[in-house]
């Protein structure tokens, strides 16, 4: 099923939001490894308990049900091998698809409203974007070249903002993002706002996007 994310202009490209079937998750994980050369690893999954979807971690109050690492050593489990990916998901077909950051990409995370405002501004400036996701907890994540975390504070200060004053964060080494079609319990699925395509294989540097993102976050405070 295709679902279009409302937003300004052609920069918002709909992603697929299929049911959370094991074959779909496996296909997505393999595609990310083969086509984008991204490392992937399986996370937790959703289980029906008394008719309610619960996280496989067993915590009834889990903040990210079915969408977080299942193991403490997840960083060593992440792989870019399609063969290894198939083997991992064969063990648990319903596992979420997670992507470690700080390797082939970092992710700049902002609130949804700021993200769409920034996208409109980027479109006017004709900036080239990488992939962008929207999570069910209303965060938009812009994929950029690794190393964004070290650059962000100075970039924001040069724009006249205090880094602590903006809801603008970088997910880099030691962190991860959930990739479509991963679901957050009953809250919905992670979606592509700008899906991965051959046109955005080469990621932008954070320096190209942070001015628009900082401006939007400042407006949205």
TIMAR-756997 format. One record per residue: residue in three letters; residue number from 1; x negated, y negated, z negated of N, C-alpha, C in turn. Coordinates in nm, 3 decimals. Layout:
N
[atom "ALA" NUM [X Y Z] [X Y Z] [X Y Z]] ...
//
This chain:
221
[atom "UNK" 1 [-0.084 0.119 0.000] [0.000 0.000 0.000] [-0.087 -0.123 0.000]] [atom "UNK" 2 [-0.059 -0.217 0.088] [-0.133 -0.342 0.092] [-0.056 -0.449 0.015]] [atom "UNK" 3 [-0.127 -0.523 -0.066] [-0.063 -0.632 -0.141] [-0.146 -0.756 -0.123]] [atom "UNK" 4 [-0.084 -0.863 -0.079] [-0.155 -0.987 -0.055] [-0.159 -1.069 -0.181]] [atom "UNK" 5 [-0.278 -1.114 -0.217] [-0.294 -1.200 -0.334] [-0.268 -1.343 -0.291]] [atom "UNK" 6 [-0.170 -1.412 -0.352] [-0.143 -1.549 -0.309] [-0.261 -1.639 -0.339]] [atom "UNK" 7 [-0.291 -1.725 -0.249] [-0.402 -1.816 -0.271] [-0.424 -1.900 -0.147]] [atom "UNK" 8 [-0.523 -1.990 -0.151] [-0.544 -2.084 -0.041] [-0.620 -2.024 0.074]] [atom "UNK" 9 [-0.557 -2.015 0.189] [-0.628 -1.988 0.313] [-0.673 -1.845 0.331]] [atom "UNK" 10 [-0.753 -1.827 0.435] [-0.794 -1.694 0.478] [-0.898 -1.632 0.386]] [atom "UNK" 11 [-0.955 -1.709 0.293] [-1.056 -1.652 0.204] [-0.997 -1.543 0.117]] [atom "UNK" 12 [-0.865 -1.546 0.094] [-0.800 -1.444 0.013] [-0.759 -1.327 0.100]] [atom "UNK" 13 [-0.841 -1.225 0.105] [-0.816 -1.109 0.188] [-0.762 -0.998 0.100]] [atom "UNK" 14 [-0.647 -0.943 0.137] [-0.584 -0.843 0.052] [-0.668 -0.717 0.046]] [atom "UNK" 15 [-0.668 -0.653 -0.073] [-0.734 -0.524 -0.089] [-0.629 -0.417 -0.107]] [atom "UNK" 16 [-0.670 -0.294 -0.095] [-0.577 -0.185 -0.114] [-0.558 -0.159 -0.262]] [atom "UNK" 17 [-0.433 -0.135 -0.301] [-0.403 -0.103 -0.439] [-0.322 0.026 -0.441]] [atom "UNK" 18 [-0.387 0.138 -0.412] [-0.313 0.263 -0.408] [-0.286 0.316 -0.547]] [atom "UNK" 19 [-0.206 0.421 -0.555] [-0.186 0.487 -0.682] [-0.319 0.543 -0.729]] [atom "UNK" 20 [-0.332 0.558 -0.862] [-0.459 0.603 -0.917] [-0.470 0.754 -0.905]] [atom "UNK" 21 [-0.486 0.802 -0.783] [-0.505 0.945 -0.758] [-0.654 0.974 -0.749]] [atom "UNK" 22 [-0.692 1.094 -0.792] [-0.832 1.130 -0.792] [-0.896 1.118 -0.656]] [atom "UNK" 23 [-0.826 1.159 -0.550] [-0.885 1.151 -0.416] [-0.912 1.006 -0.377]] [atom "UNK" 24 [-0.824 0.915 -0.414] [-0.842 0.774 -0.379] [-0.962 0.716 -0.454]] [atom "UNK" 25 [-0.974 0.748 -0.582] [-1.087 0.699 -0.662] [-1.218 0.753 -0.607]] [atom "UNK" 26 [-1.220 0.881 -0.577] [-1.341 0.942 -0.521] [-1.378 0.876 -0.389]] [atom "UNK" 27 [-1.280 0.858 -0.301] [-1.307 0.797 -0.171] [-1.362 0.655 -0.188]] [atom "UNK" 28 [-1.306 0.580 -0.281] [-1.354 0.444 -0.304] [-1.497 0.446 -0.354]] [atom "UNK" 29 [-1.527 0.533 -0.451] [-1.662 0.541 -0.507] [-1.763 0.578 -0.400]] [atom "UNK" 30 [-1.729 0.676 -0.317] [-1.819 0.717 -0.209] [-1.840 0.604 -0.109]] [atom "UNK" 31 [-1.732 0.533 -0.078] [-1.741 0.422 0.019] [-1.835 0.312 -0.033]] [atom "UNK" 32 [-1.825 0.279 -0.161] [-1.913 0.175 -0.217] [-2.059 0.219 -0.210]] [atom "UNK" 33 [-2.085 0.346 -0.236] [-2.222 0.396 -0.232] [-2.275 0.403 -0.089]] [atom "UNK" 34 [-2.193 0.456 0.002] [-2.239 0.476 0.139] [-2.244 0.346 0.220]] [atom "UNK" 35 [-2.138 0.266 0.210] [-2.127 0.149 0.297] [-2.196 0.025 0.240]] [atom "UNK" 36 [-2.194 0.011 0.106] [-2.253 -0.108 0.046] [-2.384 -0.081 -0.025]] [atom "UNK" 37 [-2.418 0.046 -0.043] [-2.539 0.084 -0.116] [-2.535 0.033 -0.260]] [atom "UNK" 38 [-2.413 0.031 -0.317] [-2.397 -0.005 -0.458] [-2.408 0.120 -0.543]] [atom "UNK" 39 [-2.472 0.107 -0.659] [-2.466 0.214 -0.758] [-2.325 0.217 -0.817]] [atom "UNK" 40 [-2.275 0.335 -0.846] [-2.143 0.351 -0.908] [-2.154 0.455 -1.018]] [atom "UNK" 41 [-2.061 0.450 -1.112] [-2.054 0.554 -1.214] [-1.910 0.568 -1.262]] [atom "UNK" 42 [-1.872 0.688 -1.306] [-1.734 0.709 -1.351] [-1.715 0.660 -1.494]] [atom "UNK" 43 [-1.602 0.595 -1.517] [-1.570 0.548 -1.650] [-1.461 0.634 -1.714]] [atom "UNK" 44 [-1.390 0.576 -1.809] [-1.279 0.646 -1.872] [-1.165 0.659 -1.772]] [atom "UNK" 45 [-1.059 0.724 -1.813] [-0.944 0.745 -1.726] [-0.817 0.737 -1.810]] [atom "UNK" 46 [-0.704 0.738 -1.743] [-0.575 0.725 -1.810] [-0.512 0.862 -1.829]] [atom "UNK" 47 [-0.456 0.883 -1.947] [-0.386 1.007 -1.979] [-0.246 0.974 -2.029]] [atom "UNK" 48 [-0.149 1.054 -1.989] [-0.012 1.034 -2.036] [0.004 1.100 -2.172]] [atom "UNK" 49 [0.037 1.020 -2.273] [0.059 1.070 -2.409] [0.198 1.024 -2.453]] [atom "UNK" 50 [0.289 1.120 -2.469] [0.428 1.087 -2.505] [0.488 0.986 -2.408]] [atom "UNK" 51 [0.458 1.002 -2.281] [0.514 0.915 -2.179] [0.446 0.780 -2.167]] [atom "UNK" 52 [0.337 0.760 -2.243] [0.266 0.631 -2.240] [0.124 0.656 -2.189]] [atom "UNK" 53 [0.077 0.566 -2.100] [-0.059 0.579 -2.050] [-0.158 0.533 -2.155]] [atom "UNK" 54 [-0.247 0.623 -2.193] [-0.349 0.591 -2.293] [-0.487 0.614 -2.234]] [atom "UNK" 55 [-0.586 0.546 -2.292] [-0.723 0.561 -2.247] [-0.780 0.694 -2.295]] [atom "UNK" 56 [-0.860 0.757 -2.213] [-0.921 0.885 -2.248] [-1.016 0.873 -2.367]] [atom "UNK" 57 [-1.056 0.751 -2.404] [-1.146 0.734 -2.518] [-1.077 0.765 -2.650]] [atom "UNK" 58 [-0.944 0.769 -2.649] [-0.870 0.805 -2.769] [-0.830 0.689 -2.858]] [atom "UNK" 59 [-0.877 0.570 -2.828] [-0.843 0.451 -2.907] [-0.708 0.397 -2.859]] [atom "UNK" 60 [-0.607 0.404 -2.946] [-0.474 0.358 -2.905] [-0.471 0.207 -2.883]] [atom "UNK" 61 [-0.568 0.135 -2.938] [-0.575 -0.010 -2.921] [-0.684 -0.050 -2.823]] [atom "UNK" 62 [-0.724 0.041 -2.735] [-0.832 0.015 -2.639] [-0.802 -0.112 -2.559]] [atom "UNK" 63 [-0.900 -0.202 -2.554] [-0.880 -0.329 -2.484] [-0.885 -0.313 -2.333]] [atom "UNK" 64 [-0.953 -0.210 -2.284] [-0.965 -0.187 -2.140] [-0.930 -0.041 -2.111]] [atom "UNK" 65 [-0.805 -0.003 -2.131] [-0.768 0.138 -2.115] [-0.794 0.191 -1.975]] [atom "UNK" 66 [-0.877 0.295 -1.969] [-0.908 0.356 -1.840] [-1.002 0.276 -1.753]] [atom "UNK" 67 [-1.075 0.181 -1.811] [-1.159 0.094 -1.728] [-1.288 0.052 -1.797]] [atom "UNK" 68 [-1.346 0.143 -1.874] [-1.475 0.112 -1.938] [-1.561 0.238 -1.938]] [atom "UNK" 69 [-1.691 0.225 -1.967] [-1.777 0.343 -1.963] [-1.730 0.451 -2.060]] [atom "UNK" 70 [-1.748 0.575 -2.018] [-1.710 0.688 -2.102] [-1.828 0.739 -2.183]] [atom "UNK" 71 [-1.948 0.696 -2.147] [-2.069 0.743 -2.213] [-2.160 0.627 -2.247]] [atom "UNK" 72 [-2.236 0.643 -2.355] [-2.329 0.537 -2.395] [-2.444 0.523 -2.295]] [atom "UNK" 73 [-2.477 0.632 -2.227] [-2.589 0.629 -2.132] [-2.543 0.607 -1.989]] [atom "UNK" 74 [-2.435 0.531 -1.972] [-2.377 0.511 -1.840] [-2.477 0.451 -1.740]] [atom "UNK" 75 [-2.570 0.368 -1.789] [-2.664 0.303 -1.697] [-2.753 0.404 -1.627]] [atom "UNK" 76 [-2.787 0.512 -1.695] [-2.870 0.615 -1.631] [-2.787 0.707 -1.543]] [atom "UNK" 77 [-2.656 0.707 -1.563] [-2.566 0.791 -1.484] [-2.534 0.729 -1.349]] [atom "UNK" 78 [-2.542 0.596 -1.341] [-2.505 0.526 -1.218] [-2.593 0.569 -1.102]] [atom "UNK" 79 [-2.532 0.589 -0.987] [-2.604 0.641 -0.872] [-2.554 0.581 -0.741]] [atom "UNK" 80 [-2.644 0.570 -0.645] [-2.606 0.526 -0.512] [-2.601 0.641 -0.413]] [atom "UNK" 81 [-2.613 0.764 -0.462] [-2.608 0.882 -0.377] [-2.466 0.930 -0.360]] [atom "UNK" 82 [-2.418 0.937 -0.237] [-2.281 0.983 -0.213] [-2.262 1.126 -0.261]] [atom "UNK" 83 [-2.364 1.208 -0.247] [-2.357 1.347 -0.293] [-2.340 1.352 -0.445]] [atom "UNK" 84 [-2.418 1.272 -0.515] [-2.407 1.267 -0.661] [-2.273 1.210 -0.704]] [atom "UNK" 85 [-2.224 1.110 -0.630] [-2.094 1.051 -0.662] [-1.984 1.157 -0.651]] [atom "UNK" 86 [-1.986 1.234 -0.545] [-1.884 1.340 -0.528] [-1.891 1.439 -0.644]] [atom "UNK" 87 [-2.011 1.473 -0.685] [-2.026 1.568 -0.794] [-1.972 1.511 -0.926]] [atom "UNK" 88 [-1.996 1.383 -0.952] [-1.948 1.319 -1.074] [-1.796 1.316 -1.080]] [atom "UNK" 89 [-1.732 1.277 -0.967] [-1.586 1.266 -0.968] [-1.516 1.402 -0.959]] [atom "UNK" 90 [-1.587 1.502 -0.913] [-1.528 1.636 -0.916] [-1.510 1.683 -1.059]] [atom "UNK" 91 [-1.596 1.637 -1.149] [-1.584 1.673 -1.290] [-1.462 1.607 -1.354]] [atom "UNK" 92 [-1.431 1.484 -1.313] [-1.314 1.413 -1.366] [-1.258 1.324 -1.256]] [atom "UNK" 93 [-1.168 1.378 -1.173] [-1.118 1.304 -1.056] [-1.046 1.175 -1.090]] [atom "UNK" 94 [-0.993 1.162 -1.212] [-0.917 1.042 -1.246] [-1.002 0.932 -1.308]] [atom "UNK" 95 [-1.133 0.953 -1.313] [-1.222 0.853 -1.376] [-1.220 0.722 -1.299]] [atom "UNK" 96 [-1.226 0.612 -1.372] [-1.231 0.480 -1.310] [-1.363 0.462 -1.236]] [atom "UNK" 97 [-1.363 0.367 -1.143] [-1.482 0.338 -1.062] [-1.547 0.212 -1.116]] [atom "UNK" 98 [-1.666 0.226 -1.172] [-1.737 0.114 -1.232] [-1.868 0.089 -1.157]] [atom "UNK" 99 [-1.906 -0.038 -1.147] [-2.026 -0.079 -1.075] [-2.119 -0.153 -1.170]] [atom "UNK" 100 [-2.241 -0.104 -1.191] [-2.333 -0.177 -1.278] [-2.379 -0.307 -1.212]] [atom "UNK" 101 [-2.384 -0.413 -1.288] [-2.435 -0.541 -1.236] [-2.583 -0.554 -1.271]] [atom "UNK" 102 [-2.648 -0.650 -1.207] [-2.789 -0.672 -1.232] [-2.880 -0.587 -1.145]] [atom "UNK" 103 [-2.822 -0.509 -1.054] [-2.902 -0.425 -0.965] [-2.897 -0.483 -0.823]] [atom "UNK" 104 [-2.793 -0.451 -0.748] [-2.779 -0.507 -0.614] [-2.698 -0.636 -0.615]] [atom "UNK" 105 [-2.630 -0.664 -0.726] [-2.555 -0.789 -0.736] [-2.530 -0.823 -0.882]] [atom "UNK" 106 [-2.508 -0.951 -0.909] [-2.451 -0.999 -1.034] [-2.308 -1.043 -1.003]] [atom "UNK" 107 [-2.229 -1.069 -1.106] [-2.093 -1.118 -1.087] [-2.072 -1.241 -1.175]] [atom "UNK" 108 [-2.031 -1.350 -1.112] [-1.996 -1.472 -1.186] [-1.847 -1.465 -1.217]] [atom "UNK" 109 [-1.814 -1.468 -1.345] [-1.677 -1.447 -1.391] [-1.614 -1.577 -1.438]] [atom "UNK" 110 [-1.494 -1.606 -1.387] [-1.420 -1.727 -1.425] [-1.273 -1.690 -1.440]] [atom "UNK" 111 [-1.193 -1.774 -1.508] [-1.049 -1.748 -1.515] [-0.985 -1.751 -1.376]] [atom "UNK" 112 [-0.876 -1.680 -1.361] [-0.808 -1.670 -1.232] [-0.774 -1.807 -1.174]] [atom "UNK" 113 [-0.717 -1.896 -1.255] [-0.677 -2.027 -1.203] [-0.797 -2.106 -1.153]] [atom "UNK" 114 [-0.908 -2.099 -1.226] [-1.030 -2.167 -1.182] [-1.083 -2.104 -1.055]] [atom "UNK" 115 [-1.074 -1.972 -1.047] [-1.124 -1.901 -0.931] [-1.054 -1.941 -0.803]] [atom "UNK" 116 [-0.920 -1.950 -0.807] [-0.848 -1.988 -0.686] [-0.872 -2.134 -0.650]] [atom "UNK" 117 [-0.888 -2.219 -0.751] [-0.922 -2.359 -0.723] [-1.059 -2.368 -0.657]] [atom "UNK" 118 [-1.153 -2.289 -0.709] [-1.288 -2.289 -0.651] [-1.286 -2.233 -0.508]] [atom "UNK" 119 [-1.207 -2.130 -0.484] [-1.198 -2.073 -0.350] [-1.150 -2.176 -0.248]] [atom "UNK" 120 [-1.052 -2.255 -0.286] [-1.002 -2.359 -0.195] [-1.113 -2.460 -0.163]] [atom "UNK" 121 [-1.188 -2.496 -0.265] [-1.298 -2.591 -0.244] [-1.407 -2.528 -0.157]] [atom "UNK" 122 [-1.440 -2.401 -0.183] [-1.543 -2.333 -0.104] [-1.502 -2.321 0.043]] [atom "UNK" 123 [-1.374 -2.298 0.064] [-1.325 -2.287 0.202] [-1.340 -2.420 0.275]] [atom "UNK" 124 [-1.309 -2.529 0.206] [-1.325 -2.662 0.268] [-1.472 -2.688 0.302]] [atom "UNK" 125 [-1.562 -2.640 0.215] [-1.706 -2.661 0.236] [-1.766 -2.558 0.331]] [atom "UNK" 126 [-1.683 -2.463 0.375] [-1.725 -2.356 0.466] [-1.841 -2.275 0.411]] [atom "UNK" 127 [-1.833 -2.244 0.281] [-1.934 -2.161 0.218] [-1.909 -2.014 0.251]] [atom "UNK" 128 [-2.017 -1.938 0.261] [-2.006 -1.795 0.286] [-1.997 -1.722 0.153]] [atom "UNK" 129 [-1.889 -1.647 0.134] [-1.867 -1.576 0.008] [-1.909 -1.431 0.020]] [atom "UNK" 130 [-1.942 -1.372 -0.094] [-1.954 -1.229 -0.104] [-1.819 -1.173 -0.146]] [atom "UNK" 131 [-1.814 -1.045 -0.181] [-1.689 -0.988 -0.233] [-1.646 -1.059 -0.362]] [atom "UNK" 132 [-1.515 -1.063 -0.384] [-1.458 -1.125 -0.505] [-1.346 -1.034 -0.554]] [atom "UNK" 133 [-1.346 -1.004 -0.683] [-1.238 -0.923 -0.741] [-1.152 -1.006 -0.834]] [atom "UNK" 134 [-1.030 -0.957 -0.856] [-0.938 -1.014 -0.955] [-0.895 -0.900 -1.045]] [atom "UNK" 135 [-0.916 -0.915 -1.176] [-0.883 -0.810 -1.271] [-0.746 -0.832 -1.332]] [atom "UNK" 136 [-0.685 -0.727 -1.386] [-0.554 -0.744 -1.449] [-0.555 -0.835 -1.571]] [atom "UNK" 137 [-0.673 -0.859 -1.631] [-0.677 -0.955 -1.742] [-0.709 -1.096 -1.694]] [atom "UNK" 138 [-0.684 -1.118 -1.565] [-0.685 -1.252 -1.504] [-0.823 -1.317 -1.504]] [atom "UNK" 139 [-0.925 -1.236 -1.468] [-1.059 -1.288 -1.445] [-1.095 -1.264 -1.299]] [atom "UNK" 140 [-1.157 -1.363 -1.238] [-1.204 -1.350 -1.101] [-1.355 -1.338 -1.105]] [atom "UNK" 141 [-1.408 -1.242 -1.029] [-1.551 -1.214 -1.034] [-1.611 -1.228 -0.894]] [atom "UNK" 142 [-1.704 -1.321 -0.880] [-1.769 -1.352 -0.754] [-1.904 -1.281 -0.749]] [atom "UNK" 143 [-1.924 -1.193 -0.651] [-2.048 -1.118 -0.638] [-2.154 -1.208 -0.575]] [atom "UNK" 144 [-2.269 -1.215 -0.642] [-2.381 -1.297 -0.596] [-2.510 -1.217 -0.609]] [atom "UNK" 145 [-2.620 -1.273 -0.561] [-2.748 -1.206 -0.571] [-2.788 -1.190 -0.718]] [atom "UNK" 146 [-2.863 -1.084 -0.751] [-2.909 -1.066 -0.889] [-2.993 -1.185 -0.936]] [atom "UNK" 147 [-2.997 -1.203 -1.068] [-3.074 -1.312 -1.127] [-2.993 -1.436 -1.158]] [atom "UNK" 148 [-2.861 -1.427 -1.140] [-2.776 -1.545 -1.162] [-2.776 -1.591 -1.307]] [atom "UNK" 149 [-2.785 -1.497 -1.399] [-2.779 -1.533 -1.541] [-2.888 -1.628 -1.583]] [atom "UNK" 150 [-3.009 -1.609 -1.530] [-3.121 -1.695 -1.565] [-3.104 -1.836 -1.507]] [atom "UNK" 151 [-3.034 -1.845 -1.395] [-3.019 -1.974 -1.328] [-2.901 -2.056 -1.380]] [atom "UNK" 152 [-2.799 -1.987 -1.430] [-2.672 -2.053 -1.459] [-2.683 -2.173 -1.555]] [atom "UNK" 153 [-2.750 -2.160 -1.672] [-2.752 -2.275 -1.764] [-2.806 -2.403 -1.701]] [atom "UNK" 154 [-2.920 -2.393 -1.631] [-2.977 -2.513 -1.568] [-2.888 -2.567 -1.457]] [atom "UNK" 155 [-2.830 -2.477 -1.379] [-2.739 -2.522 -1.272] [-2.623 -2.602 -1.329]] [atom "UNK" 156 [-2.564 -2.551 -1.437] [-2.449 -2.618 -1.497] [-2.489 -2.752 -1.559]] [atom "UNK" 157 [-2.604 -2.754 -1.626] [-2.649 -2.879 -1.687] [-2.677 -2.985 -1.581]] [atom "UNK" 158 [-2.736 -2.944 -1.469] [-2.765 -3.042 -1.362] [-2.638 -3.100 -1.304]] [atom "UNK" 159 [-2.527 -3.027 -1.319] [-2.398 -3.077 -1.271] [-2.328 -3.165 -1.374]] [atom "UNK" 160 [-2.392 -3.180 -1.492] [-2.337 -3.268 -1.594] [-2.250 -3.200 -1.698]] [atom "UNK" 161 [-2.254 -3.065 -1.701] [-2.173 -2.991 -1.797] [-2.262 -2.922 -1.899]] [atom "UNK" 162 [-2.206 -2.899 -2.015] [-2.271 -2.812 -2.113] [-2.227 -2.669 -2.083]] [atom "UNK" 163 [-2.320 -2.573 -2.072] [-2.279 -2.435 -2.042] [-2.174 -2.381 -2.138]] [atom "UNK" 164 [-2.181 -2.422 -2.264] [-2.086 -2.371 -2.364] [-1.946 -2.430 -2.345]] [atom "UNK" 165 [-1.935 -2.537 -2.268] [-1.805 -2.604 -2.253] [-1.720 -2.543 -2.142]] [atom "UNK" 166 [-1.779 -2.457 -2.060] [-1.707 -2.401 -1.946] [-1.685 -2.251 -1.965]] [atom "UNK" 167 [-1.570 -2.203 -1.921] [-1.541 -2.059 -1.924] [-1.597 -1.996 -1.798]] [atom "UNK" 168 [-1.730 -1.991 -1.795] [-1.805 -1.947 -1.678] [-1.917 -1.857 -1.728]] [atom "UNK" 169 [-1.916 -1.732 -1.685] [-2.013 -1.636 -1.737] [-2.070 -1.553 -1.623]] [atom "UNK" 170 [-2.187 -1.496 -1.648] [-2.251 -1.408 -1.550] [-2.262 -1.268 -1.607]] [atom "UNK" 171 [-2.219 -1.170 -1.530] [-2.239 -1.030 -1.564] [-2.362 -0.984 -1.488]] [atom "UNK" 172 [-2.467 -0.954 -1.562] [-2.593 -0.915 -1.500] [-2.642 -0.783 -1.556]] [atom "UNK" 173 [-2.772 -0.772 -1.575] [-2.830 -0.645 -1.620] [-2.769 -0.599 -1.751]] [atom "UNK" 174 [-2.731 -0.474 -1.757] [-2.671 -0.417 -1.876] [-2.520 -0.429 -1.881]] [atom "UNK" 175 [-2.460 -0.493 -1.781] [-2.314 -0.508 -1.776] [-2.261 -0.433 -1.654]] [atom "UNK" 176 [-2.131 -0.445 -1.634] [-2.067 -0.374 -1.523] [-1.937 -0.444 -1.487]] [atom "UNK" 177 [-1.885 -0.411 -1.369] [-1.750 -0.455 -1.330] [-1.671 -0.331 -1.290]] [atom "UNK" 178 [-1.540 -0.338 -1.308] [-1.450 -0.234 -1.259] [-1.414 -0.267 -1.115]] [atom "UNK" 179 [-1.418 -0.168 -1.029] [-1.391 -0.189 -0.887] [-1.254 -0.134 -0.849]] [atom "UNK" 180 [-1.189 -0.193 -0.749] [-1.064 -0.137 -0.698] [-1.086 0.008 -0.653]] [atom "UNK" 181 [-0.990 0.097 -0.677] [-0.853 0.075 -0.727] [-0.835 0.103 -0.876]] [atom "UNK" 182 [-0.940 0.083 -0.957] [-0.933 0.109 -1.101] [-0.818 0.032 -1.165]] [atom "UNK" 183 [-0.747 0.099 -1.255] [-0.635 0.038 -1.325] [-0.670 0.012 -1.472]] [atom "UNK" 184 [-0.612 -0.095 -1.526] [-0.623 -0.125 -1.669] [-0.491 -0.081 -1.735]] [atom "UNK" 185 [-0.479 0.045 -1.768] [-0.356 0.094 -1.829] [-0.235 0.057 -1.745]] [atom "UNK" 186 [-0.133 0.004 -1.812] [-0.010 -0.033 -1.742] [-0.015 -0.176 -1.689]] [atom "UNK" 187 [-0.130 -0.244 -1.707] [-0.139 -0.386 -1.667] [-0.161 -0.405 -1.517]] [atom "UNK" 188 [-0.199 -0.300 -1.448] [-0.219 -0.311 -1.305] [-0.360 -0.275 -1.264]] [atom "UNK" 189 [-0.388 -0.293 -1.136] [-0.516 -0.252 -1.078] [-0.605 -0.371 -1.048]] [atom "UNK" 190 [-0.735 -0.346 -1.050] [-0.831 -0.444 -1.000] [-0.808 -0.458 -0.849]] [atom "UNK" 191 [-0.811 -0.581 -0.800] [-0.785 -0.608 -0.659] [-0.902 -0.682 -0.596]] [atom "UNK" 192 [-0.916 -0.663 -0.466] [-1.010 -0.746 -0.391] [-0.939 -0.875 -0.351]] [atom "UNK" 193 [-0.996 -0.987 -0.389] [-0.952 -1.116 -0.335] [-1.023 -1.138 -0.202]] [atom "UNK" 194 [-1.152 -1.114 -0.200] [-1.230 -1.109 -0.075] [-1.296 -0.972 -0.074]] [atom "UNK" 195 [-1.248 -0.886 0.014] [-1.296 -0.748 0.013] [-1.433 -0.737 0.080]] [atom "UNK" 196 [-1.506 -0.630 0.052] [-1.636 -0.611 0.117] [-1.617 -0.586 0.267]] [atom "UNK" 197 [-1.689 -0.660 0.349] [-1.684 -0.644 0.494] [-1.827 -0.656 0.548]] [atom "UNK" 198 [-1.849 -0.617 0.672] [-1.983 -0.639 0.731] [-2.025 -0.785 0.728]] [atom "UNK" 199 [-1.928 -0.875 0.732] [-1.959 -1.018 0.736] [-2.017 -1.069 0.605]] [atom "UNK" 200 [-1.985 -1.004 0.493] [-2.037 -1.053 0.365] [-2.134 -0.954 0.300]] [atom "UNK" 201 [-2.200 -0.873 0.385] [-2.298 -0.778 0.333] [-2.412 -0.851 0.263]] [atom "UNK" 202 [-2.451 -0.966 0.318] [-2.557 -1.046 0.255] [-2.492 -1.142 0.155]] [atom "UNK" 203 [-2.527 -1.127 0.029] [-2.460 -1.202 -0.077] [-2.515 -1.343 -0.090]] [atom "UNK" 204 [-2.431 -1.435 -0.134] [-2.480 -1.571 -0.159] [-2.560 -1.577 -0.288]] [atom "UNK" 205 [-2.641 -1.678 -0.301] [-2.710 -1.706 -0.427] [-2.614 -1.780 -0.518]] [atom "UNK" 206 [-2.627 -1.760 -0.647] [-2.540 -1.830 -0.743] [-2.544 -1.980 -0.723]] [atom "UNK" 207 [-2.660 -2.031 -0.683] [-2.677 -2.175 -0.664] [-2.579 -2.231 -0.561]] [atom "UNK" 208 [-2.536 -2.147 -0.466] [-2.444 -2.193 -0.363] [-2.301 -2.205 -0.415]] [atom "UNK" 209 [-2.264 -2.121 -0.510] [-2.124 -2.116 -0.555] [-2.098 -2.187 -0.687]] [atom "UNK" 210 [-2.201 -2.198 -0.772] [-2.178 -2.253 -0.907] [-2.124 -2.395 -0.905]] [atom "UNK" 211 [-2.166 -2.484 -0.814] [-2.106 -2.618 -0.818] [-1.954 -2.616 -0.805]] [atom "UNK" 212 [-1.901 -2.536 -0.713] [-1.755 -2.528 -0.698] [-1.691 -2.459 -0.817]] [atom "UNK" 213 [-1.756 -2.355 -0.869] [-1.700 -2.283 -0.983] [-1.701 -2.370 -1.109]] [atom "UNK" 214 [-1.810 -2.442 -1.131] [-1.819 -2.530 -1.249] [-1.715 -2.642 -1.240]] [atom "UNK" 215 [-1.703 -2.700 -1.122] [-1.603 -2.806 -1.102] [-1.463 -2.754 -1.135]] [atom "UNK" 216 [-1.431 -2.634 -1.085] [-1.298 -2.578 -1.108] [-1.276 -2.545 -1.254]] [atom "UNK" 217 [-1.378 -2.490 -1.320] [-1.365 -2.459 -1.463] [-1.349 -2.585 -1.545]] [atom "UNK" 218 [-1.419 -2.691 -1.506] [-1.407 -2.819 -1.576] [-1.267 -2.877 -1.560]] [atom "UNK" 219 [-1.210 -2.865 -1.442] [-1.074 -2.913 -1.416] [-0.972 -2.832 -1.493]] [atom "UNK" 220 [-1.002 -2.705 -1.517] [-0.905 -2.611 -1.573] [-0.913 -2.602 -1.725]] [atom "UNK" 221 [-0.997 -2.685 -1.789] [-1.014 -2.675 -1.933] [-0.888 -2.719 -2.007]] 
//
